[in-house]
Amino acid sequence: MKNKLSIIWISFVFFGCTESQHLSDIKQNPTFVDIAPIIYKNCTPCHRAGESGPFELMSYADAKKNANKIKFVTQVHYMPPWPADASYTHFIGERILTADEIELIKRWVDNGSLQGDEAKTPKAPSFYYGSSLGKPDTVIRFNRAVPIKGNGDDHFYIVKIPMKFAKDTFVRYFEFVPDQRKLAHHINGHLINYDEEKKQELQSGLSYALDEYKDYKQLYAQLNILNDDGTFPTLTPNTVYYLPGYTPPRYPNEIGGYKVNKTSAIFLKSIHYGPSNADVLDSSHINVYYGPKPKRPIRETQLGTFGISKIEPEFVLRANQIQTFHTQATLDADISLLSVNPHMHLLGKTFLAFAIKPNGDTIPLIKIKKWDFRWQYYYTYQHPIKISAGTTIHVYGTFDNTSKNPFNPNHPPKQVVQGEAVKSMRTTQEMFQFIFSYLPYQNGDEQIDLSK
């Protein structure tokens, strides 16, 4: 019996040491076999054809060609982009490399960026070109391309995209896919549902117009958006949304979705194109995904600029100063918080949002220690967060209007204000918003897994 135990112990030690040595070898001499899962999870979703990444990372050849770039951007924590502080709040789809993963990439590059056993190399994930949601059920396009002048100025357009279905239907998602990705700053789009007896046709009228109107009824008439009797149609706001780095949040089937009438339209009430140095045309499109009848429509609101709460102190960013502003709102009903979207422009420095319950307890919502205008995610929680009536949401934003801010559009710095109406959306102006999506609270919402 003693001899058998000795044999078992020796075998355990031998194989245990062999396994430990194998793990050590991977850490000391990693190959692409070890690196690929990190790349495919954190980099490939953007570094693929039709997406924002400047080069593809779909294969070993792609990674080897760009190995030094990958090493550099991961070492300085520039990539993968994930502005939210994971030590404060967690969200679905976090792209954060651990210290060990960063070191593994460094050693892979330093050791020659070897492929390893080709047979063991993981396959790249499959994606549908031009979408983060997969193959759409249908695609709707601009009737006419929108001309963007290369005069170095911001441009704001309003676009109508008519839709005609055989019958009333239900849509899960509208996904905006920009054609001029480098110029697309933000898109806010509404769904227009027409009563059948109030609208006969939508094709006539302007397809787009510059947002320079003070009388929107006149604009709506020129776009042929009004009902045939001249009244305003029903709008479902923020049906289509886009910001740099934005990926549409995906919720379980019982949450969200839209009823769409036979005669309907997507009304892009605000398309903001950033400055261009060349005349270009934009032929963006919208992917449409059908789904079941909505059971719990999503609601959305915002604090701060154009929102339900006042910004204090007055939102004036003085030249050569770093200033912090605050806005707050107290809820009058229980809600289930789904997603949050902080928004600032180029002078943004840090962002913090939390909620304080009536009993004084704090609910952390989001913290961004280093604001980056290029990555404005819609952050979705793993489970809805219950925020009870009487709870106050607090938001703090710090702005850097000094010459030390490399993104400051003004040299030398000058006073910046919010601006009026559409002018507030210019990249040279500023905004301070906390946008969030929610449901009226129901018992058990906290248990819903929003990642499924």
DRENKOLRO-566698 format. One record per atom (N, C-alpha, C, O): y, x, z. Coordinates in steps of 0.02 Angstrom, whole numbers, plus 50000, padded with zeros to 5 digits. Layout:
N
YXZ/...
END
This chain:
452
499405004250000/500005000050000/500625004450000/501125003049966/500575009850041/501145014450045/501285017649978/501865018349959/500745019549941/500835022749876/501145017949826/501565019949785/500935011549828/501215006549782/501965005649794/502355005149747/502155005349859/502865004749875/503265010649850/503825010049827/502955016649857/503295022749834/503405022449759/503935024349734/502895020149722/502955019749649/503505014749630/503905016049585/503515009049665/504025003949651/504715006849665/505185005849626/504795010349722/505435013249740/505665018449689/506255018649669/505185022849668/505355027949619/505565024649553/506055026849522/505195019449533/505365015949470/506055012749475/506445013049427/506215009749533/506865006649543/507425011749538/507925010649504/507315017449572/507825022649571/507915025349500/508485026349479/507355026449464/507385029249396/507765024549349/508235026549315/507545018149348/507865013449302/508565011649324/509005010449283/508685011549390/509355010249415/509825015849394/510385014549373/509595022049401/510015027749380/510135027649305/510675029249282/509605025749267/509675025449195/510205020349175/510625021749131/510185014449208/510685009249193/511375011549212/511855010649174/511445014649271/512105017149293/512365022449244/512955022549228/511895026849221/512095031949174/512325028849109/512805031249078/511965023349087/512165019949026/512865017049031/513275017848985/513005013749088/513675011049098/514195016549099/514745015849073/514015022149130/514475027749133/514605030449063/515175032249047/514085030849022/514165033248954/514635028748914/515055031148875/514575022248925/515015017548890/515735018948910/516175019148867/515865019748973/516545020848997/516825027548972/517415028048956/516395032648971/516625039248950/516665039848874/517105043248848/516205036648839/516165037348766/516085030448733/515585029148701/516585026048742/516515019448713/516545019648637/516865023948607/516215014848606/516235013948534/516525007048519/516695003248564/516575005448455/516844998948436/516394993248461/516634987648471/515764994648472/515314989648500/515584987248568/515524981348584/515874991848606/516144990148672/516854987348667/517064983348709/517214989448616/517914987448609/517994980748574/518464977048589/517544979148529/517614973148487/517724966648527/518164962748508/517344965348581/517474959048618/518184958548644/518474953048646/518484964148664/519174964148688/519644962548631/520104958448638/519534965748573/519964964748515/519924957548490/520424954348477/519304955048483/519204948448454/519484942948499/519724937848474/519464943848564/519724938748609/520474938848614/520794933648614/520764944748618/521474945348635/521934946848576/522544945648581/521664949448522/522084951648467/521984947748402/522474945748369/521354946548384/521194943548320/521514936748308/521694935248251/521584932348360/521884925748346/522564926148311/522744921648273/522954931348324/523594932248290/523554937348234/523904936748184/523114942348241/523044947548191/522504945648140/521964948548139/522674940748099/522244938348046/522674935447991/523274934248001/522394934447933/522774932047876/523114925447891/522814920747918/523754925147874/524134918947883/524444918147951/524784913147964/524344922947997/524624922348064/525164927748074/525334931348028/525424928148135/526024932048148/525904939548154/526374943448146/525284941648167/525154948748174/525294952648110/525144950148056/525604958648114/525794962348054/525214965548017/525294967847961/524624965648047/524024968148014/523424964548042/523454961748097/522874964648005/522274961048026/521844965348072/521824971448066/521504961948118/521004965148161/520374960848161/520184957848211/520064960848103/519474956648093/518824960748086/518284957948080/518894967448088/518304971548077/518404978448109/518944980148133/517864982248109/517914989148133/518404993148091/518804996948117/518374992248024/518814995847979/519554994447996/519964998947995/519704987948011/520394986148029/520604989648093/521154992448098/520154989648143/520324992548208/520395000148203/520855002948232/519955003348166/519995010648159/520645012748124/520965017548143/520825008948072/521435010548035/522055010048079/522535013748070/522035005548128/522615004448171/522495006648243/522825004348289/522015011148252/521805013048319/522375015748362/522445013848420/522775020248334/523315023248374/523845017948393/524125018248447/523965013248348/524435007848365/524155003548422/524515001748468/523515002048418/523194997948470/523245001548537/523404998548588/523095007948537/523125011948599/523835011648627/523925010448687/524335012848585/525025013148610/525255006548639/525515006348695/525155001048602/525424994648625/525064992048686/525354988348726/524424993948695/524074991748755/524264996248815/524284993848871/524385002648803/524575007048857/525255005148887/525355005548947/525715002948844/526385001048869/526424993648887/526954991148904/525854990148881/525804982948899/526244978548855/526474973248876/526364980848793/526734976748745/526274971548714/526494966048697/525644973348706/525144968848679/524534968948725/524394973948757/524164963448728/524314956948697/524884953548734/524964954348794/525284949648697/525854946448729/525644940648775/525314935948752/525834940948836/525724935448883/526264936048937/526144939148989/526834933048925/527404933948971/527304931349041/527594934049088/526904926049050/526824923049116/526484927749165/526014931349146/526714927749226/526444932049279/525794928949305/525814923749339/525224932149290/524574929349310/524454929849385/524004926549411/524844933749421/524774934149493/525134928249527/525054927149587/525514924449488/525884918749515/525544912049498/525444907849541/525354911249434/525014905249411/524554907049353/524704911449313/523994903549349/523524904549294/523574898749245/523704893049264/523454900349181/523454895349128/522854896349083/522524901549085/522714891349042/522174891748993/522364896848939/522934897248918/521874900848918/521984905248862/522374911548877/522674914448831/522384913748940/522744919748957/522484925748918/521884926748912/522944929648891/522764935848856/523064941648895/523614943948883/522654943948943/522874949348987/522314954448991/521754952749009/522464960648976/521964965948981/521954968849051/522484969849082/521354970049077/521294973449141/521434980849133/521444983449077/521554984249188/521664991549185/521064995049155/521144999949118/520444992649170/519844995649142/519804994749067/519604999249031/520004988749042/519994987548971/520494991948934/520354994448880/521084992648963/521584996948933/521345004248930/521445007648880/521025006448983/520765013248985/520185014048935/520115019248904/519785008848928/519225009048881/519485009848809/519215013848771/520015006248792/520315006848725/520585013848715/520485016848662/520915016548766/521195023348761/520655028448748/520725032748704/520105028048785/519565032848776/519235032048708/519035036948677/519175025848685/518885024748618/519305028248565/519035031548520/519955027548570/520405030848521/520385038348529/520315042048479/520435040748590/520445047948603/519805051348580/519805057248562/519245047648582/518605050548564/518425049748490/517855050948470/518915047548451/518795047248379/518695040348350/518545039748291/518765035148390/518705028148366/518045027048330/518045024548273/517495028748362/516835028248332/516595020948330/516785016848372/516185019448280/515925012648273/515345011148320/515305005648346/514905015948331/514305014648370/513765011648327/513775012148265/513285008448358/512725005448323/512964999248284/513144994148313/512974999848218/513244994448176/512864987948187/513154982548183/512214988548200/511804982548210/512004978748273/511894972748278/512304982248321/512504979148383/513244977148384/513494974248433/513604978548330/514314976848328/514404969348326/514144966048280/514774966448372/514884959148372/515244956848308/515654960548281/515084950948286/515414948148228/516104945348248/516194942848304/516574945948203/517234943248216/517204935648219/516804932648184/517614932648261/517624925248263/517874922448197/518254925648161/517664916448181/517874913248119/518474908748133/518504905348185/518954908748088/519554904748094/519674901048029/519444903147976/520044895648034/520264892147974/520954894947956/521394895347998/521034896947893/521664900147872/522254895447884/522244889647865/522764898147916/523384894447926/523364889347981/523774884847983/522894889948028/522864885148082/522554888348144/522114892648140/522794886148201/522494888148265/522024882748291/521694883748342/521984877148255/521594871448278/520974870248235/520564865948252/520904873848181/520334872748136/520544868848074/521134867548063/520054867048033/520194863647970/520494856747983/520204852748020/521074855347953/521394848847964/521054843347924/520704844747876/521164837247945/520894831547908/521314830147846/521064827847795/521954831547851/522394830947792/523004835447804/523124837647860/523364836747751/523964840947755/524544837147723/524474834447668/525114837047756/525704834047727/526224839547717/526304843947759/526574839147660/527024844547641/527734842047628/527844836147617/528204846647630/528884845047611/528884842347540/528534844947496/529274837047528/529334834547459/529684839647415/529514840447356/530164843247444/530514848547408/530604854447455/530704853547515/530574860447427/530674866447467/531394866647493/531864864647459/531474869047554/532134869347585/532444876247570/532134881347584/533044876347542/533374882747526/533724885747587/534124882347620/533584891947601/533904895547656/534344901047626/534084905547594/534974900647637/535434905647609/535394912147647/535344912147709/535424917647612/535394924247643/536074926847661/536274932247640/536444922947701/537124924847720/537164927347792/537714928047819/536584928747823/536584931347891/536774926347944/536954928348000/536744919947928/536944914747976/536334910447994/535844910347957/536374906948052/535864902048070/535934895848026/536484894048006/535374892648012/535384886547972/534984881048007/534454882348035/535264875048004/534944869348037/534844863747986/535324861447954/534224861647978/534054856547928/533724850547962/533444851048016/533764845047927/533394838947945/532964837247885/533214836947828/532324836047896/531854834947841/531444828647853/531234827247909/531344824847800/530934818847801/530294820147762/530314822347705/529714818647793/529074819247758/528724812447761/528434810647812/528764808547706/528444801847707/527684802347713/527374807047689/527394797347745/526664796847750/526464789747732/526804784847749/525904789147696/525654782647677/524904782647687/524554786647656/524654778147729/523934777647743/523684770847720/524064766147712/523024770447709/522724764147687/522764758947743/522794752947729/522774761247805/522824756747862/523114760647921/523174766747918/523294757047973/523514760448033/522964765048058/522374763448054/523154770848084/522664775648105/522884779048170/523414777448198/522484783848193/522634787448254/522584794948240/522124797248208/523074798548266/523104805848255/523094809348322/523444807448369/522674814648327/522654818648388/523224823748390/523564824448440/523314827348332/523804832748331/524154832948264/523864831548211/524804834848267/525184836948209/525344844348220/525694846048269/525104848648177/525214855848185/525694858448131/525524858448072/526274860648152/526764863348104/526574870448086/526464874648130/526534871848021/526364878547997/526954881147957/527064878947901/527334885947984/527934888347949/527754892547889/527294896647891/528134891647836/528064895747776/528464902247786/528214907747773/529074901547810/529504907347825/529454908747900/529904907247938/528884911747919/528734912647990/529254916848026/529414915548084/529524921947993/530004926348026/530674922948037/531074925248078/530814917648000/531454914248006/531404907948049/531914905548074/530814905248057/530734898948094/530864900148168/530474903648201/531404897448194/531584898348264/531284892748306/530914894148354/531424886648288/531104881048323/531114874848279/531534874148235/530634870548291/530584864248254/530444858748304/529964859148343/530844853648303/530734847548342/530644841748293/531104840148256/530064838648294/529934833348247/529714826948280/529354827048331/529914821248252/529744814748279/529304810948230/529324812248169/528914806348256/528524801748215/528904795248209/529134792448259/528974792848148/529294786348136/528744781448114/528414782548064/528664776148152/528194770848134/528594764748111/529014762248147/528454762448050/528814756748023/528384750348028/527794750448014/528714744948048/528394738448043/528324736747969/528794737747930/527754734147949/527604733247878/528134728947843/528294730247785/528394724047877/528874719547845/529574722447843/530024719447813/529674728247876/530354731047880/530474737047834/531044739247827/529944739647803/530034745447759/529554745147701/528944744947710/529844744947640/529424744347581/529244751147551/528674752147531/529724755747548/529574762347520/530014767647552/530564766347576/529754773947552/530074779547585/530254785247539/530614789847559/530014785047477/530084790747433/530794791947409/530984797647395/531194786647404/531874787647380/532304790647435/532104791047493/532894792847417/533344795947465/533234803447468/532774806147437/533654806847506/533604814047514/532964816047550/532724812447593/532684821747531/532104824447566/532314828747625/531954829347675/532914831747620/533164835847674/533924835847672/534224833947622/534224838047726/534954838547730/535134843547784/534764844447832/535684846947775/535944851347827/536174847047886/536454841647876/536044849447946/536244845648006/536974846948021/537154850848065/537404843647982/538124844347990/538464837548001/539074836947992/538064832648019/538324825848023/538534824048094/538194825848142/539084820548099/539284817648163/539044810448167/538914807848221/538984807148109/538754800248106/538024800348082/537894800748022/537554800048129/536854800448110/536614794348072/536124794748035/536944788748080/536734782848042/536854784047968/536454781947926/537414787447952/537554789147882/537014793847855/536774793047799/536824798747896/536294803447875/535634799747865/535284800947816/535464795447913/534834791747908/534814787547845/534294786747813/535384784747827/535424780547766/535314784847704/534964782847658/535604790747703/535524795147644/534814797747638/534564798847583/534474798647695/533774800747694/533294794947683/532694795947676/533554788847683/533154782747676/532654782347734/532054781147725/532914783247794/532494782847854/532594776247891/532144774047927/533174773047882/533304766747915/532824761347890/532554761847835/532714756247931/532344750447908/532724747247850/533324748447842/532384743147811/532704740047754/533284735547774/533734734347733/533294732947835/533854728847858/534414732947889/534884730147916/534354739747886/534884744047910/534824745947983/535244749648009/534314743548017/534234745248088/533824751748094/533494754048048/533864754748154/533504760948167/532764759448178/532594754548212/532324763548151/531604762648164/531404765448232/531804768748265/530784764148252/530534766848315/530344774148307/529984775948260/530584778448352/530434785548350/529984787448408/530094785348465/529474791348394/529074794448447/529274801748449/529114805548404/529634803748501/529934810448502/529434816048512/528894815048540/529624822048487/529254828248499/528514827748479/528074830248514/528394824448424/527714824048397/527504830548364/526934832648368/527994833848333/527894840248300/528344845348334/528944844048343/528064850948352/528444855748391/528244862848370/527664864048353/528724867348371/528574874348354/529094878948385/529694877448384/528864884548411/529284890048435/528924896548418/528314896448406/529274902148417/528914908548405/528354909548456/528454909048516/527764910948431/527184912048474/526844905648496/526344905848532/527104899948474/526854893448497/526174891748468/526064892548408/525734889448510/525084886648490/525044879548519/525134878848579/524904874548479/524884867748506/524374867148562/523804869348554/524564864348619/524064863348673/523544858248652/523694853448617/522924859448672/522374854948656/522124851848721/521974855448769/522074845348721/521864841748781/521214838048768/521024836948711/520864836048821/520264831848813/520434825448775/521014823248775/519934822348744/520054816648700/520414810848733/520764807148699/520324809948798/520644804148830/521394805248842/521744800548862/521634811348829/522324812948843/522694814348777/522474818448737/523254810948767/523674812248709/523454808548647/522994804448649/523784810048592/523644806748528/524184801548512/524584799648555/524184799248449/524704794848424/524414789348380/523964790648340/524674783448388/524534778048340/525024778948282/525624779748293/524764778948220/525184779948161/525104773948115/524554772348093/525654770648100/525644764748057/525534766747984/525634772547965/525324761947943/525204763247872/525804766547839/525744771547804/526394763647851/527014766447825/527344770247882/527544767347932/527404776647873/527664780847927/527964787247898/527924788347837/528254791247940/528554797547917/528594802347975/528654800448033/528554808747958/528734813948006/529474815647994/529664817447938/529864814948045/530584816148041/530734822548080/530784822448141/530804828148043/530964834448075/531714834448089/532114836448047/531874832148149/532584830948165/532964837448174/533584837548170/532594842748187/532934849148195/532464854748174/531964856248207/532634857948117/532304864148097/532824869548101/533334869348065/532714874448143/533184879948151/532884886148119/532374888648140/533224888548066/533034894748035/533514900248058/534124899348057/533234905848080/533654911448101/533984914748041/533824913047984/534434919448053/534804922747999/534344926347950/533844929447970/534514925847886/534144929247833/534634933347791/535204931447782/534404939047766/534824943147722/534674942147649/534924945747606/534244937147634/534074935647564/533974928147557/533724924847603/534154925547498/534024918447484/533274917247478/532934920747440/533004912447515/532294910947512/532194903447513/532654899647530/531594901347495/531404894347499/530864893447552/530424897747559/530904887947588/530404886547639/529994880447618/530264875047607/529334881447613/528874875947596/528354875247651/527754875547638/528584874247711/528134873447768/527724867047760/527894862747719/527194866447799/526784860447797/526544858647866/526634862447914/526244852847872/525994850347936/525254848447928/525074844447885/524844851447970/524134849647973/524054843448016/524354842948070/523654838747993/523544832448029/522814831948050/522364833048009/522704830348113/522024829748140/521944822648168/522294820748215/521484818948140/521364812148164/520984812248230/520694817348249/520984806648264/520634806248328/520554799148351/520714794448314/520284798148411/520174791448438/520834788148459/521354791448463/520794781848472/521384778148496/521624781248562/521224782248607/522264782748566/522524785848628/522424781448689/522594775548689/522144784448741/522054780848804/522624782248853/522854777848889/522844788548853/523384790448899/523894794648861/523834800748857/524394791348832/524914795048795/525274800048840/525414798648899/525434805748812/525784811048849/526534809648849/526814807348800/526834811048905/527564810548911/527864817448919/527524822148941/528494818048901/528824824648904/529544823748926/529874818948908/529784828548965/530484828648984/530694835948995/530274840448989/531324836949010/531554843749020/532134843949069/532524839349075/532164849549104/532714851049149/533174855949114/532964859749070/533814855849133/534284860649105/534614858149042/534774852149037/534714862548993/535074860948931/534794854648898/534194854248883/535234849648887/535044843148857/534524839548898/534204834948873/534444841348961/533914838449002/534184833649054/534744831249050/533754832349104/533904827249154/534254830149215/534414826549262/534384836649214/534684839849273/535264844449253/535284847149198/535724845149299/536314849349289/536164856649303/535784858249349/536454861049264/536394868249276/536954870549321/537544868949310/536774874349373/537274876849420/537174884449431/536604886649436/537714888349433/538404886449419/538494884449346/538004884149309/539104882949326/539234881149256/538924886449210/538994892449221/538594884049157/538214888449114/538674892349067/538724890749008/538994897349095/539434901849057/539204908949071/539224911249129/538984912549020/538734919349029/539304924249014/539484925248957/539564927149066/540134931549059/539934938349033/539384940849048/540374941348995/540234947848965/540124953149019/540464953149070/539634957549007/539484963249051/539254961149120/539364964649169/538924955349123/538664953049188/537934950749181/537714948549128/537574951449236/536904948449243/536974942649291/537184943649348/536814936649270/536924930649310/536284926549316/535864926449270/536214923149372/535644918649383/535894911549390/536384910149424/535554906949355/535734899849355/535144895749383/534574897949381/535314889849408/534814885649441/534884878549417/535444876149406/534324875149410/534334867949397/533754864749434/533244867949446/533834858449454/533314855249493/533304847749480/533804844849460/532724844749492/532654837449485/532114835049532/531604838349541/532234829349563/531754826349609/531394820549575/531714816149546/530734820549578/530334815449544/530344808949582/530334808849644/530364803349545/530354796749578/529684793349572/529604787549593/529184796849542/528504794149536/528004799849534/528184805549518/527374798349552/526854803449549/526684805049476/526604800549435/526634811449461/526434813449394/525864818549397/525744821649448/525524819249340/525024824549331/525314829349280/525344827849220/525514835249302/525824840149259/525294843649217/524794846149243/525394843749151/524914846649105/525114853549079/524724858349085/525714854049052/525944860149020/526684861149033/527054856449046/526894867549030/527604869149039/527824873948984/527424877948959/528464873348966/528744877548913/529444879848933/529924876248924/529494885948960/530154888748974/530504890548909/530184892648861/531164889748907/531534891448846/532214894448862/532614891548897/532324900448835/532974903848837/533034907448770/532574907448729/533614910448758/533714914248696/533694921748711/533324924048754/534104925548675/534064932848676/534324936048740/534154941748755/534734932448778/535014935248839/534564934048900/534704936548954/534034930148890/533574928748945/533264935048973/533104939748937/533184935149040/532914941049074/532304939249116/531774942349109/532364934349159/531804931949200/531834924349205/532354921349195/531254921349221/531204914049227/530724912349284/530194915449290/530914907549325/530504905549381/530554898049391/531094895249392/529974894749398/529964887549413/529434886149467/528884888749464/529624882049514/529164879949567/529374873049591/529934870749576/528944869849629/529094863249656/529024863449732/528584866849758/529454859849766/529414859349839/529274852149858/529664847549843/528704851149893/528504844449915/528964842049970/529324845950001/528954835449984/529364832850039/529194836050106/529624836350150/528574838550115/528394841650179/528564849150181/528434852550231/528864851650127/529084858650126/528604863350091/528784869150080/528004861050075/527524865350040/527774866949969/528114862849937/527604872949945/527814875149879/527244874949829/526684877049845/527374872549769/526894872649714/527154877649662/527664876249630/526824883349652/527044888049601/526904885249531/526354882749518/527394885549486/527314882749419/527274888249367/526794888549328/527764892649364/527744898249317/528254903549336/528804901949360/528074909749324/528544915349334/528474919949274/527924921849254/529044921749245/529074926549190/529534932149212/530144931149218/529254937949225/529654943549251/530034947249197/530534950549210/529804946649135/530144949849079/530144945149020/529664944748983/530694941449013/530744936548960/530724939848891/531044945048881/530364936848845/530344939348776/530424933348730/529994928948726/530984933248694/531154927648651/530624926448597/530564920848572/530244931648580/529754931148525/529114927548545/528714925748502/529014926548610/528384923448633/528544917848681/528634918948741/528594911748654/528784905948694/528204900948694/528194896148656/527734902348737/527124898248738/527244891448771/527714890448811/526804886848754/526724880748792/526134882048838/525554881948815/526264883248901/525744885348948/525394879148977/525724874749005/524734878948971/524344873248996/523924875249055/523574880349053/523944871349108/523554872749169/522814871049157/522644866949115/522384874349195/521664872849190/521524865649211/521104862349180/521864863349262/521804856449286/522504853649296/522954857349315/522604847149284/523264844249296/523484845549369/523074845249415/524114846849377/524394847949444/524744841449466/525204839049434/524514838649522/524834832649548/525504834549580/525534838949624/526024831249558/526684832149589/526914825249612/527044820849571/526954824449676/527074817849706/527814815949703/528254820149698/527924809449705/528614806849709/528964809949768/528674810849822/529594811649759/529984814849812/529964822449809/530334825849844/529524825249766/529484832449757/530064834649712/530234831249664/530354840449728/530904843049688/530684849249649/530414853949678/530794849049584/530644854849542/531264859249538/531814856849522/531184865649553/531724870449550/531604875449494/531034877749485/532114877049457/532064881849402/532634886849407/533214884849415/532464893249402/532964898649404/532894902849341/532344904849321/533454904249309/533454908549250/533974913949258/534554912549275/533774920149246/534244925749248/534384928149178/533924928949138/535014929349162/535234931349096/535604937949099/536004939149145/535474942249051/535764948949048/536244949348989/536024950248932/536884948649002/537384948948950/537754955648953/538374955848951/537374961048958/537664967748960/537434971748899/536984969648862/537734977548890/537544981848834/536864985048846/536574987948799/536594984648907/535934987448921/535374982848898/534794984948895/535534976748880/535044972048853/534964973648779/535424972348740/534394976448757/534314978348687/534314972548639/534394973548579/534224966348664/534204960548621/534874956948618/534934951848583/535374959448653/536024956248653/536304956148582/536374961448552/536454950248555/536684949948485/537414952048477/537654952748421/537774953048532/538484954748529/538614961848552/538414963748608/538944965748511/539124972648528/539854973748511/540034973848452/540284974448561/540124974248633/539974967148656/540124962348620/539684966448716/539534959748742/540154955448747/540704957848760/540064948948735/540614944248742/540364938048779/539764936948784/540824934048803/540634927948839/540234923348794/540414922248736/539694920548822/539254916048784/539194909548822/539104909448883/539234904048785/539164897448816/538614893648780/538324895948730/538464887848806/537934883748777/538104881148708/537664880648666/538724879648696/538914876648632/538794869248632/538494866448678/539024865948579/538964858748574/538444856948521/538384860048469/538064851748538/537564848948492/537134854448462/536864858548498/537074854448395/536614859048362/536834866248370/536414870848366/537484867448381/537724874348387/537434877848448/537404884048450/537214874048497/536924877048557/536254880448541/536014884548581/535964878848484/535314881548467/535354888048428/534844891148414/535954890248410/536024896548376/535764902248419/535824902048480/535474907248387/535214912948425/535764916648460/535634920048510/536384916148436/536944919548468/537224915448526/537644917948564/537014909248534/537194905148592/536614905548642/536154909448633/536644901648695/536114901848745/535894894948766/536264890048760/535274894648790/534994888548818/534594890348880/534354896048887/534534885548925/534144886448986/533764879848997/534044875049023/533124879748977/532734873648980/532054874849013/531754880149007/531834869649048/531144869549073/530844863049048/530974857649076/530454863448995/530144857648963/529444856848991/529074861748998/529244850749006/528554849849031/528244843349007/528594838248998/527594843548997/527194837748977/526804835149036/526564839049077/526734828549041/526404825749100/526124818849084/526254815849032/525734816349131/525474809549130/525674806049195/525744809449246/525774799549194/525824795949257/525174797149296/524634796549268/525224798849358/524644800949397/524134795349406/524304789549418/523484797249399/522924792849416/522454796649462/522394802749457/522114792949507/521644796249552/521134800249514/520844797949465/521024806449536/520534810749504/520804815249449/520424819149421/521444814649433/521724818849380/521644826249394/521554830249348/521664828149458/521624835249476/520954838249456/520894844449451/520444834049444/519774836549427/519674837149351/519164839849330/520134834849311/520054835149238/520114842449215/520584845949233/519634844549176/519644851349147/520014850949080/519734848249031/520624853449077/521024852849017/520814857648962/521074857348906/520344862148976/520114866848926/519554863948883/519354867048834/519314858048900/518754855048863/518994849748814/518594846748779/
END
